[in-house]
Amino acid sequence: MKKAVVTVLGLDQVGITAKVCTILAETNINILDISQTIVGGYFNMVMVVDITEAKESFDATAEKLKTVGEAMGLKIKMQHTAIFDAMHRI
């Protein structure tokens, strides 16, 4: 199983989770774990996703999420879990 981490940060607004989940579903990416909080009006979400069966390349999906985020005034990033695994080994 290949995994990635999707992070979302910005001012809270209606439809953030729906937009991100729609892109992931259209790309055949499964959400394994999701956590979201709103603190002082700021929306923060972290998702662990399975990219094994993704219909598009990792970079294409990451760019699509980034573009939607920019349109909504959010910072959305998708990163391979290997980055986080390496950080914890240091």
PDB file of N, CA, C and O in Angstrom:
ATOM      1  N   MET A   1       0.848  -1.184   0.000  1.00  0.00           N
ATOM      2  CA  MET A   1       0.000   0.000   0.000  1.00  0.00           C
ATOM      3  C   MET A   1       0.890   1.242   0.000  1.00  0.00           C
ATOM      4  O   MET A   1       1.810   1.356   0.810  1.00  0.00           O
ATOM      5  N   LYS A   2       0.611   2.162  -0.907  1.00  0.00           N
ATOM      6  CA  LYS A   2       1.320   3.436  -0.942  1.00  0.00           C
ATOM      7  C   LYS A   2       0.426   4.491  -0.300  1.00  0.00           C
ATOM      8  O   LYS A   2      -0.747   4.629  -0.645  1.00  0.00           O
ATOM      9  N   LYS A   3       1.006   5.232   0.642  1.00  0.00           N
ATOM     10  CA  LYS A   3       0.230   6.225   1.378  1.00  0.00           C
ATOM     11  C   LYS A   3       0.773   7.628   1.149  1.00  0.00           C
ATOM     12  O   LYS A   3       1.937   7.819   0.797  1.00  0.00           O
ATOM     13  N   ALA A   4      -0.111   8.607   1.362  1.00  0.00           N
ATOM     14  CA  ALA A   4       0.267  10.015   1.317  1.00  0.00           C
ATOM     15  C   ALA A   4      -0.464  10.739   2.432  1.00  0.00           C
ATOM     16  O   ALA A   4      -1.438  10.232   2.987  1.00  0.00           O
ATOM     17  N   VAL A   5       0.021  11.938   2.754  1.00  0.00           N
ATOM     18  CA  VAL A   5      -0.612  12.788   3.753  1.00  0.00           C
ATOM     19  C   VAL A   5      -1.093  14.053   3.050  1.00  0.00           C
ATOM     20  O   VAL A   5      -0.328  14.717   2.351  1.00  0.00           O
ATOM     21  N   VAL A   6      -2.372  14.377   3.245  1.00  0.00           N
ATOM     22  CA  VAL A   6      -2.957  15.598   2.702  1.00  0.00           C
ATOM     23  C   VAL A   6      -3.211  16.538   3.873  1.00  0.00           C
ATOM     24  O   VAL A   6      -3.851  16.157   4.852  1.00  0.00           O
ATOM     25  N   THR A   7      -2.709  17.770   3.772  1.00  0.00           N
ATOM     26  CA  THR A   7      -2.936  18.762   4.818  1.00  0.00           C
ATOM     27  C   THR A   7      -3.665  19.957   4.218  1.00  0.00           C
ATOM     28  O   THR A   7      -3.420  20.352   3.079  1.00  0.00           O
ATOM     29  N   VAL A   8      -4.572  20.525   5.020  1.00  0.00           N
ATOM     30  CA  VAL A   8      -5.355  21.683   4.601  1.00  0.00           C
ATOM     31  C   VAL A   8      -5.334  22.702   5.737  1.00  0.00           C
ATOM     32  O   VAL A   8      -5.585  22.355   6.892  1.00  0.00           O
ATOM     33  N   LEU A   9      -5.037  23.952   5.411  1.00  0.00           N
ATOM     34  CA  LEU A   9      -4.990  25.007   6.414  1.00  0.00           C
ATOM     35  C   LEU A   9      -5.523  26.299   5.817  1.00  0.00           C
ATOM     36  O   LEU A   9      -5.164  26.668   4.698  1.00  0.00           O
ATOM     37  N   GLY A  10      -6.375  26.982   6.557  1.00  0.00           N
ATOM     38  CA  GLY A  10      -6.885  28.282   6.120  1.00  0.00           C
ATOM     39  C   GLY A  10      -8.098  28.684   6.928  1.00  0.00           C
ATOM     40  O   GLY A  10      -8.501  27.998   7.867  1.00  0.00           O
ATOM     41  N   LEU A  11      -8.674  29.814   6.543  1.00  0.00           N
ATOM     42  CA  LEU A  11      -9.879  30.281   7.222  1.00  0.00           C
ATOM     43  C   LEU A  11     -11.027  29.319   6.966  1.00  0.00           C
ATOM     44  O   LEU A  11     -11.198  28.828   5.850  1.00  0.00           O
ATOM     45  N   ASP A  12     -11.810  29.052   7.998  1.00  0.00           N
ATOM     46  CA  ASP A  12     -12.930  28.120   7.876  1.00  0.00           C
ATOM     47  C   ASP A  12     -13.978  28.672   6.920  1.00  0.00           C
ATOM     48  O   ASP A  12     -14.252  29.872   6.895  1.00  0.00           O
ATOM     49  N   GLN A  13     -14.557  27.770   6.137  1.00  0.00           N
ATOM     50  CA  GLN A  13     -15.649  28.109   5.227  1.00  0.00           C
ATOM     51  C   GLN A  13     -16.405  26.844   4.860  1.00  0.00           C
ATOM     52  O   GLN A  13     -15.902  25.738   5.055  1.00  0.00           O
ATOM     53  N   VAL A  14     -17.574  26.996   4.347  1.00  0.00           N
ATOM     54  CA  VAL A  14     -18.403  25.853   3.955  1.00  0.00           C
ATOM     55  C   VAL A  14     -17.774  25.134   2.760  1.00  0.00           C
ATOM     56  O   VAL A  14     -17.324  25.773   1.809  1.00  0.00           O
ATOM     57  N   GLY A  15     -17.748  23.806   2.819  1.00  0.00           N
ATOM     58  CA  GLY A  15     -17.385  22.998   1.667  1.00  0.00           C
ATOM     59  C   GLY A  15     -15.942  22.564   1.546  1.00  0.00           C
ATOM     60  O   GLY A  15     -15.582  21.934   0.552  1.00  0.00           O
ATOM     61  N   ILE A  16     -15.102  22.873   2.513  1.00  0.00           N
ATOM     62  CA  ILE A  16     -13.685  22.501   2.395  1.00  0.00           C
ATOM     63  C   ILE A  16     -13.533  20.983   2.308  1.00  0.00           C
ATOM     64  O   ILE A  16     -12.941  20.466   1.360  1.00  0.00           O
ATOM     65  N   THR A  17     -14.058  20.288   3.280  1.00  0.00           N
ATOM     66  CA  THR A  17     -13.919  18.829   3.311  1.00  0.00           C
ATOM     67  C   THR A  17     -14.563  18.202   2.077  1.00  0.00           C
ATOM     68  O   THR A  17     -14.013  17.267   1.496  1.00  0.00           O
ATOM     69  N   ALA A  18     -15.713  18.709   1.682  1.00  0.00           N
ATOM     70  CA  ALA A  18     -16.419  18.176   0.510  1.00  0.00           C
ATOM     71  C   ALA A  18     -15.580  18.310  -0.756  1.00  0.00           C
ATOM     72  O   ALA A  18     -15.498  17.367  -1.543  1.00  0.00           O
ATOM     73  N   LYS A  19     -14.958  19.463  -0.964  1.00  0.00           N
ATOM     74  CA  LYS A  19     -14.146  19.677  -2.176  1.00  0.00           C
ATOM     75  C   LYS A  19     -12.941  18.750  -2.199  1.00  0.00           C
ATOM     76  O   LYS A  19     -12.647  18.138  -3.225  1.00  0.00           O
ATOM     77  N   VAL A  20     -12.243  18.644  -1.076  1.00  0.00           N
ATOM     78  CA  VAL A  20     -11.059  17.782  -1.018  1.00  0.00           C
ATOM     79  C   VAL A  20     -11.460  16.327  -1.233  1.00  0.00           C
ATOM     80  O   VAL A  20     -10.824  15.614  -2.010  1.00  0.00           O
ATOM     81  N   CYS A  21     -12.498  15.893  -0.555  1.00  0.00           N
ATOM     82  CA  CYS A  21     -12.945  14.498  -0.681  1.00  0.00           C
ATOM     83  C   CYS A  21     -13.424  14.183  -2.096  1.00  0.00           C
ATOM     84  O   CYS A  21     -13.211  13.073  -2.584  1.00  0.00           O
ATOM     85  N   THR A  22     -14.065  15.138  -2.758  1.00  0.00           N
ATOM     86  CA  THR A  22     -14.526  14.931  -4.135  1.00  0.00           C
ATOM     87  C   THR A  22     -13.344  14.705  -5.071  1.00  0.00           C
ATOM     88  O   THR A  22     -13.377  13.797  -5.901  1.00  0.00           O
ATOM     89  N   ILE A  23     -12.306  15.519  -4.944  1.00  0.00           N
ATOM     90  CA  ILE A  23     -11.119  15.339  -5.785  1.00  0.00           C
ATOM     91  C   ILE A  23     -10.491  13.972  -5.539  1.00  0.00           C
ATOM     92  O   ILE A  23     -10.115  13.279  -6.485  1.00  0.00           O
ATOM     93  N   LEU A  24     -10.377  13.587  -4.280  1.00  0.00           N
ATOM     94  CA  LEU A  24      -9.778  12.293  -3.952  1.00  0.00           C
ATOM     95  C   LEU A  24     -10.620  11.147  -4.507  1.00  0.00           C
ATOM     96  O   LEU A  24     -10.072  10.189  -5.054  1.00  0.00           O
ATOM     97  N   ALA A  25     -11.943  11.232  -4.376  1.00  0.00           N
ATOM     98  CA  ALA A  25     -12.825  10.175  -4.877  1.00  0.00           C
ATOM     99  C   ALA A  25     -12.743  10.074  -6.405  1.00  0.00           C
ATOM    100  O   ALA A  25     -12.688   8.972  -6.949  1.00  0.00           O
ATOM    101  N   GLU A  26     -12.734  11.205  -7.089  1.00  0.00           N
ATOM    102  CA  GLU A  26     -12.644  11.208  -8.553  1.00  0.00           C
ATOM    103  C   GLU A  26     -11.328  10.606  -9.039  1.00  0.00           C
ATOM    104  O   GLU A  26     -11.248  10.098 -10.158  1.00  0.00           O
ATOM    105  N   THR A  27     -10.302  10.664  -8.199  1.00  0.00           N
ATOM    106  CA  THR A  27      -8.983  10.158  -8.546  1.00  0.00           C
ATOM    107  C   THR A  27      -8.768   8.729  -8.030  1.00  0.00           C
ATOM    108  O   THR A  27      -7.692   8.157  -8.205  1.00  0.00           O
ATOM    109  N   ASN A  28      -9.789   8.162  -7.398  1.00  0.00           N
ATOM    110  CA  ASN A  28      -9.746   6.811  -6.833  1.00  0.00           C
ATOM    111  C   ASN A  28      -8.714   6.693  -5.703  1.00  0.00           C
ATOM    112  O   ASN A  28      -8.006   5.693  -5.592  1.00  0.00           O
ATOM    113  N   ILE A  29      -8.649   7.732  -4.876  1.00  0.00           N
ATOM    114  CA  ILE A  29      -7.778   7.728  -3.699  1.00  0.00           C
ATOM    115  C   ILE A  29      -8.661   7.530  -2.472  1.00  0.00           C
ATOM    116  O   ILE A  29      -9.626   8.265  -2.262  1.00  0.00           O
ATOM    117  N   ASN A  30      -8.320   6.528  -1.665  1.00  0.00           N
ATOM    118  CA  ASN A  30      -9.114   6.181  -0.493  1.00  0.00           C
ATOM    119  C   ASN A  30      -8.603   6.895   0.751  1.00  0.00           C
ATOM    120  O   ASN A  30      -7.397   6.938   0.994  1.00  0.00           O
ATOM    121  N   ILE A  31      -9.507   7.450   1.534  1.00  0.00           N
ATOM    122  CA  ILE A  31      -9.155   8.107   2.789  1.00  0.00           C
ATOM    123  C   ILE A  31      -9.067   7.037   3.873  1.00  0.00           C
ATOM    124  O   ILE A  31     -10.038   6.326   4.131  1.00  0.00           O
ATOM    125  N   LEU A  32      -7.903   6.925   4.507  1.00  0.00           N
ATOM    126  CA  LEU A  32      -7.691   5.942   5.561  1.00  0.00           C
ATOM    127  C   LEU A  32      -7.939   6.533   6.941  1.00  0.00           C
ATOM    128  O   LEU A  32      -8.438   5.848   7.834  1.00  0.00           O
ATOM    129  N   ASP A  33      -7.592   7.807   7.116  1.00  0.00           N
ATOM    130  CA  ASP A  33      -7.757   8.472   8.403  1.00  0.00           C
ATOM    131  C   ASP A  33      -7.911   9.963   8.139  1.00  0.00           C
ATOM    132  O   ASP A  33      -7.300  10.509   7.220  1.00  0.00           O
ATOM    133  N   ILE A  34      -8.729  10.611   8.952  1.00  0.00           N
ATOM    134  CA  ILE A  34      -8.962  12.037   8.771  1.00  0.00           C
ATOM    135  C   ILE A  34      -9.155  12.688  10.140  1.00  0.00           C
ATOM    136  O   ILE A  34      -9.835  12.143  11.010  1.00  0.00           O
ATOM    137  N   SER A  35      -8.553  13.849  10.312  1.00  0.00           N
ATOM    138  CA  SER A  35      -8.721  14.619  11.533  1.00  0.00           C
ATOM    139  C   SER A  35      -8.850  16.081  11.137  1.00  0.00           C
ATOM    140  O   SER A  35      -8.054  16.591  10.348  1.00  0.00           O
ATOM    141  N   GLN A  36      -9.856  16.752  11.685  1.00  0.00           N
ATOM    142  CA  GLN A  36      -9.985  18.177  11.406  1.00  0.00           C
ATOM    143  C   GLN A  36     -10.389  18.922  12.666  1.00  0.00           C
ATOM    144  O   GLN A  36     -11.128  18.417  13.511  1.00  0.00           O
ATOM    145  N   THR A  37      -9.880  20.136  12.760  1.00  0.00           N
ATOM    146  CA  THR A  37     -10.224  21.001  13.881  1.00  0.00           C
ATOM    147  C   THR A  37     -10.395  22.418  13.351  1.00  0.00           C
ATOM    148  O   THR A  37      -9.881  22.778  12.292  1.00  0.00           O
ATOM    149  N   ILE A  38     -11.130  23.202  14.116  1.00  0.00           N
ATOM    150  CA  ILE A  38     -11.274  24.625  13.828  1.00  0.00           C
ATOM    151  C   ILE A  38     -10.913  25.358  15.112  1.00  0.00           C
ATOM    152  O   ILE A  38     -11.559  25.190  16.146  1.00  0.00           O
ATOM    153  N   VAL A  39      -9.873  26.172  15.025  1.00  0.00           N
ATOM    154  CA  VAL A  39      -9.393  26.910  16.187  1.00  0.00           C
ATOM    155  C   VAL A  39      -9.353  28.384  15.821  1.00  0.00           C
ATOM    156  O   VAL A  39      -8.638  28.785  14.902  1.00  0.00           O
ATOM    157  N   GLY A  40     -10.117  29.184  16.538  1.00  0.00           N
ATOM    158  CA  GLY A  40     -10.124  30.620  16.284  1.00  0.00           C
ATOM    159  C   GLY A  40     -10.499  30.975  14.865  1.00  0.00           C
ATOM    160  O   GLY A  40     -10.015  31.972  14.328  1.00  0.00           O
ATOM    161  N   GLY A  41     -11.348  30.181  14.248  1.00  0.00           N
ATOM    162  CA  GLY A  41     -11.784  30.443  12.883  1.00  0.00           C
ATOM    163  C   GLY A  41     -10.868  29.870  11.809  1.00  0.00           C
ATOM    164  O   GLY A  41     -11.137  30.020  10.617  1.00  0.00           O
ATOM    165  N   TYR A  42      -9.783  29.211  12.228  1.00  0.00           N
ATOM    166  CA  TYR A  42      -8.862  28.593  11.276  1.00  0.00           C
ATOM    167  C   TYR A  42      -9.137  27.102  11.167  1.00  0.00           C
ATOM    168  O   TYR A  42      -9.194  26.393  12.172  1.00  0.00           O
ATOM    169  N   PHE A  43      -9.305  26.639   9.948  1.00  0.00           N
ATOM    170  CA  PHE A  43      -9.586  25.248   9.635  1.00  0.00           C
ATOM    171  C   PHE A  43      -8.261  24.515   9.444  1.00  0.00           C
ATOM    172  O   PHE A  43      -7.379  24.997   8.733  1.00  0.00           O
ATOM    173  N   ASN A  44      -8.119  23.352  10.079  1.00  0.00           N
ATOM    174  CA  ASN A  44      -6.927  22.534   9.946  1.00  0.00           C
ATOM    175  C   ASN A  44      -7.363  21.084   9.767  1.00  0.00           C
ATOM    176  O   ASN A  44      -8.099  20.545  10.594  1.00  0.00           O
ATOM    177  N   MET A  45      -6.907  20.455   8.687  1.00  0.00           N
ATOM    178  CA  MET A  45      -7.268  19.060   8.440  1.00  0.00           C
ATOM    179  C   MET A  45      -6.035  18.284   8.001  1.00  0.00           C
ATOM    180  O   MET A  45      -5.215  18.774   7.225  1.00  0.00           O
ATOM    181  N   VAL A  46      -5.923  17.072   8.509  1.00  0.00           N
ATOM    182  CA  VAL A  46      -4.860  16.149   8.105  1.00  0.00           C
ATOM    183  C   VAL A  46      -5.526  14.836   7.721  1.00  0.00           C
ATOM    184  O   VAL A  46      -6.346  14.302   8.468  1.00  0.00           O
ATOM    185  N   MET A  47      -5.164  14.321   6.550  1.00  0.00           N
ATOM    186  CA  MET A  47      -5.708  13.057   6.067  1.00  0.00           C
ATOM    187  C   MET A  47      -4.556  12.128   5.697  1.00  0.00           C
ATOM    188  O   MET A  47      -3.552  12.568   5.138  1.00  0.00           O
ATOM    189  N   VAL A  48      -4.703  10.862   6.005  1.00  0.00           N
ATOM    190  CA  VAL A  48      -3.804   9.840   5.491  1.00  0.00           C
ATOM    191  C   VAL A  48      -4.604   9.104   4.426  1.00  0.00           C
ATOM    192  O   VAL A  48      -5.706   8.620   4.684  1.00  0.00           O
ATOM    193  N   VAL A  49      -4.037   9.024   3.226  1.00  0.00           N
ATOM    194  CA  VAL A  49      -4.774   8.448   2.098  1.00  0.00           C
ATOM    195  C   VAL A  49      -3.965   7.331   1.442  1.00  0.00           C
ATOM    196  O   VAL A  49      -2.736   7.305   1.508  1.00  0.00           O
ATOM    197  N   ASP A  50      -4.690   6.411   0.809  1.00  0.00           N
ATOM    198  CA  ASP A  50      -4.082   5.305   0.064  1.00  0.00           C
ATOM    199  C   ASP A  50      -4.070   5.698  -1.415  1.00  0.00           C
ATOM    200  O   ASP A  50      -5.124   5.852  -2.032  1.00  0.00           O
ATOM    201  N   ILE A  51      -2.873   5.858  -1.975  1.00  0.00           N
ATOM    202  CA  ILE A  51      -2.743   6.275  -3.367  1.00  0.00           C
ATOM    203  C   ILE A  51      -2.407   5.106  -4.303  1.00  0.00           C
ATOM    204  O   ILE A  51      -2.077   5.323  -5.469  1.00  0.00           O
ATOM    205  N   THR A  52      -2.488   3.885  -3.801  1.00  0.00           N
ATOM    206  CA  THR A  52      -2.109   2.697  -4.568  1.00  0.00           C
ATOM    207  C   THR A  52      -2.870   2.593  -5.886  1.00  0.00           C
ATOM    208  O   THR A  52      -2.272   2.279  -6.915  1.00  0.00           O
ATOM    209  N   GLU A  53      -4.160   2.846  -5.873  1.00  0.00           N
ATOM    210  CA  GLU A  53      -5.011   2.672  -7.062  1.00  0.00           C
ATOM    211  C   GLU A  53      -5.374   4.003  -7.731  1.00  0.00           C
ATOM    212  O   GLU A  53      -6.352   4.071  -8.475  1.00  0.00           O
ATOM    213  N   ALA A  54      -4.603   5.046  -7.475  1.00  0.00           N
ATOM    214  CA  ALA A  54      -4.912   6.367  -8.032  1.00  0.00           C
ATOM    215  C   ALA A  54      -4.928   6.333  -9.556  1.00  0.00           C
ATOM    216  O   ALA A  54      -4.078   5.707 -10.191  1.00  0.00           O
ATOM    217  N   LYS A  55      -5.920   7.024 -10.130  1.00  0.00           N
ATOM    218  CA  LYS A  55      -6.077   7.073 -11.590  1.00  0.00           C
ATOM    219  C   LYS A  55      -5.153   8.103 -12.237  1.00  0.00           C
ATOM    220  O   LYS A  55      -4.906   8.040 -13.441  1.00  0.00           O
ATOM    221  N   GLU A  56      -4.649   9.036 -11.461  1.00  0.00           N
ATOM    222  CA  GLU A  56      -3.761  10.078 -11.972  1.00  0.00           C
ATOM    223  C   GLU A  56      -2.422   9.987 -11.250  1.00  0.00           C
ATOM    224  O   GLU A  56      -2.307   9.322 -10.221  1.00  0.00           O
ATOM    225  N   SER A  57      -1.421  10.654 -11.791  1.00  0.00           N
ATOM    226  CA  SER A  57      -0.110  10.663 -11.142  1.00  0.00           C
ATOM    227  C   SER A  57      -0.200  11.425  -9.817  1.00  0.00           C
ATOM    228  O   SER A  57      -1.100  12.237  -9.603  1.00  0.00           O
ATOM    229  N   PHE A  58       0.746  11.142  -8.952  1.00  0.00           N
ATOM    230  CA  PHE A  58       0.815  11.828  -7.659  1.00  0.00           C
ATOM    231  C   PHE A  58       0.904  13.332  -7.877  1.00  0.00           C
ATOM    232  O   PHE A  58       0.177  14.100  -7.246  1.00  0.00           O
ATOM    233  N   ASP A  59       1.796  13.753  -8.772  1.00  0.00           N
ATOM    234  CA  ASP A  59       2.008  15.178  -9.014  1.00  0.00           C
ATOM    235  C   ASP A  59       0.760  15.861  -9.567  1.00  0.00           C
ATOM    236  O   ASP A  59       0.452  16.991  -9.190  1.00  0.00           O
ATOM    237  N   ALA A  60       0.039  15.175 -10.463  1.00  0.00           N
ATOM    238  CA  ALA A  60      -1.184  15.761 -11.033  1.00  0.00           C
ATOM    239  C   ALA A  60      -2.246  15.958  -9.957  1.00  0.00           C
ATOM    240  O   ALA A  60      -2.926  16.983  -9.933  1.00  0.00           O
ATOM    241  N   THR A  61      -2.387  14.986  -9.076  1.00  0.00           N
ATOM    242  CA  THR A  61      -3.371  15.097  -7.996  1.00  0.00           C
ATOM    243  C   THR A  61      -2.964  16.180  -7.004  1.00  0.00           C
ATOM    244  O   THR A  61      -3.803  16.966  -6.564  1.00  0.00           O
ATOM    245  N   ALA A  62      -1.683  16.225  -6.652  1.00  0.00           N
ATOM    246  CA  ALA A  62      -1.190  17.245  -5.725  1.00  0.00           C
ATOM    247  C   ALA A  62      -1.429  18.639  -6.297  1.00  0.00           C
ATOM    248  O   ALA A  62      -1.808  19.552  -5.563  1.00  0.00           O
ATOM    249  N   GLU A  63      -1.214  18.808  -7.588  1.00  0.00           N
ATOM    250  CA  GLU A  63      -1.416  20.103  -8.239  1.00  0.00           C
ATOM    251  C   GLU A  63      -2.902  20.479  -8.269  1.00  0.00           C
ATOM    252  O   GLU A  63      -3.263  21.639  -8.074  1.00  0.00           O
ATOM    253  N   LYS A  64      -3.750  19.490  -8.514  1.00  0.00           N
ATOM    254  CA  LYS A  64      -5.195  19.734  -8.529  1.00  0.00           C
ATOM    255  C   LYS A  64      -5.665  20.205  -7.147  1.00  0.00           C
ATOM    256  O   LYS A  64      -6.442  21.154  -7.044  1.00  0.00           O
ATOM    257  N   LEU A  65      -5.193  19.545  -6.093  1.00  0.00           N
ATOM    258  CA  LEU A  65      -5.546  19.943  -4.727  1.00  0.00           C
ATOM    259  C   LEU A  65      -5.029  21.345  -4.417  1.00  0.00           C
ATOM    260  O   LEU A  65      -5.737  22.158  -3.822  1.00  0.00           O
ATOM    261  N   LYS A  66      -3.794  21.621  -4.823  1.00  0.00           N
ATOM    262  CA  LYS A  66      -3.202  22.949  -4.595  1.00  0.00           C
ATOM    263  C   LYS A  66      -4.015  24.038  -5.295  1.00  0.00           C
ATOM    264  O   LYS A  66      -4.261  25.098  -4.719  1.00  0.00           O
ATOM    265  N   THR A  67      -4.428  23.780  -6.527  1.00  0.00           N
ATOM    266  CA  THR A  67      -5.201  24.752  -7.307  1.00  0.00           C
ATOM    267  C   THR A  67      -6.559  25.030  -6.667  1.00  0.00           C
ATOM    268  O   THR A  67      -6.979  26.183  -6.577  1.00  0.00           O
ATOM    269  N   VAL A  68      -7.240  23.982  -6.223  1.00  0.00           N
ATOM    270  CA  VAL A  68      -8.524  24.163  -5.537  1.00  0.00           C
ATOM    271  C   VAL A  68      -8.315  24.943  -4.248  1.00  0.00           C
ATOM    272  O   VAL A  68      -9.110  25.819  -3.908  1.00  0.00           O
ATOM    273  N   GLY A  69      -7.254  24.625  -3.543  1.00  0.00           N
ATOM    274  CA  GLY A  69      -6.940  25.344  -2.310  1.00  0.00           C
ATOM    275  C   GLY A  69      -6.723  26.822  -2.557  1.00  0.00           C
ATOM    276  O   GLY A  69      -7.254  27.660  -1.828  1.00  0.00           O
ATOM    277  N   GLU A  70      -5.954  27.147  -3.570  1.00  0.00           N
ATOM    278  CA  GLU A  70      -5.695  28.554  -3.887  1.00  0.00           C
ATOM    279  C   GLU A  70      -6.988  29.292  -4.232  1.00  0.00           C
ATOM    280  O   GLU A  70      -7.172  30.443  -3.835  1.00  0.00           O
ATOM    281  N   ALA A  71      -7.878  28.636  -4.965  1.00  0.00           N
ATOM    282  CA  ALA A  71      -9.153  29.248  -5.323  1.00  0.00           C
ATOM    283  C   ALA A  71     -10.021  29.526  -4.091  1.00  0.00           C
ATOM    284  O   ALA A  71     -10.836  30.448  -4.089  1.00  0.00           O
ATOM    285  N   MET A  72      -9.833  28.714  -3.046  1.00  0.00           N
ATOM    286  CA  MET A  72     -10.613  28.875  -1.820  1.00  0.00           C
ATOM    287  C   MET A  72      -9.850  29.656  -0.743  1.00  0.00           C
ATOM    288  O   MET A  72     -10.365  29.845   0.359  1.00  0.00           O
ATOM    289  N   GLY A  73      -8.650  30.104  -1.047  1.00  0.00           N
ATOM    290  CA  GLY A  73      -7.838  30.820  -0.067  1.00  0.00           C
ATOM    291  C   GLY A  73      -7.230  29.912   0.984  1.00  0.00           C
ATOM    292  O   GLY A  73      -6.998  30.337   2.116  1.00  0.00           O
ATOM    293  N   LEU A  74      -6.968  28.656   0.617  1.00  0.00           N
ATOM    294  CA  LEU A  74      -6.426  27.649   1.525  1.00  0.00           C
ATOM    295  C   LEU A  74      -5.064  27.175   1.051  1.00  0.00           C
ATOM    296  O   LEU A  74      -4.704  27.350  -0.113  1.00  0.00           O
ATOM    297  N   LYS A  75      -4.321  26.581   1.952  1.00  0.00           N
ATOM    298  CA  LYS A  75      -3.061  25.923   1.618  1.00  0.00           C
ATOM    299  C   LYS A  75      -3.321  24.421   1.699  1.00  0.00           C
ATOM    300  O   LYS A  75      -3.524  23.884   2.788  1.00  0.00           O
ATOM    301  N   ILE A  76      -3.316  23.738   0.544  1.00  0.00           N
ATOM    302  CA  ILE A  76      -3.528  22.291   0.512  1.00  0.00           C
ATOM    303  C   ILE A  76      -2.282  21.640  -0.079  1.00  0.00           C
ATOM    304  O   ILE A  76      -1.836  21.998  -1.169  1.00  0.00           O
ATOM    305  N   LYS A  77      -1.725  20.674   0.661  1.00  0.00           N
ATOM    306  CA  LYS A  77      -0.535  19.957   0.214  1.00  0.00           C
ATOM    307  C   LYS A  77      -0.770  18.461   0.309  1.00  0.00           C
ATOM    308  O   LYS A  77      -1.425  17.983   1.235  1.00  0.00           O
ATOM    309  N   MET A  78      -0.231  17.728  -0.651  1.00  0.00           N
ATOM    310  CA  MET A  78      -0.209  16.273  -0.575  1.00  0.00           C
ATOM    311  C   MET A  78       1.258  15.856  -0.638  1.00  0.00           C
ATOM    312  O   MET A  78       1.987  16.249  -1.548  1.00  0.00           O
ATOM    313  N   GLN A  79       1.681  15.054   0.343  1.00  0.00           N
ATOM    314  CA  GLN A  79       3.072  14.627   0.436  1.00  0.00           C
ATOM    315  C   GLN A  79       3.136  13.115   0.668  1.00  0.00           C
ATOM    316  O   GLN A  79       2.275  12.539   1.334  1.00  0.00           O
ATOM    317  N   HIS A  80       4.166  12.489   0.108  1.00  0.00           N
ATOM    318  CA  HIS A  80       4.380  11.067   0.358  1.00  0.00           C
ATOM    319  C   HIS A  80       4.674  10.850   1.843  1.00  0.00           C
ATOM    320  O   HIS A  80       5.320  11.687   2.473  1.00  0.00           O
ATOM    321  N   THR A  81       4.215   9.757   2.395  1.00  0.00           N
ATOM    322  CA  THR A  81       4.477   9.469   3.809  1.00  0.00           C
ATOM    323  C   THR A  81       5.965   9.236   4.068  1.00  0.00           C
ATOM    324  O   THR A  81       6.413   9.351   5.209  1.00  0.00           O
ATOM    325  N   ALA A  82       6.723   8.918   3.050  1.00  0.00           N
ATOM    326  CA  ALA A  82       8.163   8.695   3.219  1.00  0.00           C
ATOM    327  C   ALA A  82       8.851   9.928   3.801  1.00  0.00           C
ATOM    328  O   ALA A  82       9.825   9.806   4.543  1.00  0.00           O
ATOM    329  N   ILE A  83       8.346  11.110   3.466  1.00  0.00           N
ATOM    330  CA  ILE A  83       8.904  12.351   3.998  1.00  0.00           C
ATOM    331  C   ILE A  83       8.755  12.371   5.524  1.00  0.00           C
ATOM    332  O   ILE A  83       9.697  12.699   6.246  1.00  0.00           O
ATOM    333  N   PHE A  84       7.571  12.019   5.996  1.00  0.00           N
ATOM    334  CA  PHE A  84       7.302  12.038   7.434  1.00  0.00           C
ATOM    335  C   PHE A  84       8.064  10.915   8.138  1.00  0.00           C
ATOM    336  O   PHE A  84       8.568  11.100   9.246  1.00  0.00           O
ATOM    337  N   ASP A  85       8.144   9.767   7.500  1.00  0.00           N
ATOM    338  CA  ASP A  85       8.900   8.644   8.079  1.00  0.00           C
ATOM    339  C   ASP A  85      10.365   9.036   8.246  1.00  0.00           C
ATOM    340  O   ASP A  85      10.973   8.730   9.272  1.00  0.00           O
ATOM    341  N   ALA A  86      10.937   9.709   7.250  1.00  0.00           N
ATOM    342  CA  ALA A  86      12.338  10.121   7.309  1.00  0.00           C
ATOM    343  C   ALA A  86      12.552  11.156   8.412  1.00  0.00           C
ATOM    344  O   ALA A  86      13.569  11.119   9.103  1.00  0.00           O
ATOM    345  N   MET A  87      11.608  12.072   8.581  1.00  0.00           N
ATOM    346  CA  MET A  87      11.733  13.104   9.624  1.00  0.00           C
ATOM    347  C   MET A  87      11.794  12.469  11.003  1.00  0.00           C
ATOM    348  O   MET A  87      12.504  12.961  11.880  1.00  0.00           O
ATOM    349  N   HIS A  88      11.063  11.387  11.205  1.00  0.00           N
ATOM    350  CA  HIS A  88      11.024  10.765  12.532  1.00  0.00           C
ATOM    351  C   HIS A  88      12.246   9.896  12.796  1.00  0.00           C
ATOM    352  O   HIS A  88      12.492   9.509  13.938  1.00  0.00           O
ATOM    353  N   ARG A  89      13.008   9.586  11.767  1.00  0.00           N
ATOM    354  CA  ARG A  89      14.223   8.783  11.929  1.00  0.00           C
ATOM    355  C   ARG A  89      15.419   9.654  12.300  1.00  0.00           C
ATOM    356  O   ARG A  89      16.401   9.160  12.854  1.00  0.00           O
ATOM    357  N   ILE A  90      15.341  10.932  11.999  1.00  0.00           N
ATOM    358  CA  ILE A  90      16.479  11.836  12.235  1.00  0.00           C
ATOM    359  C   ILE A  90      16.674  12.092  13.702  1.00  0.00           C
ATOM    360  O   ILE A  90      17.583  12.828  14.086  1.00  0.00           O
TER     361      ILE A  90
END
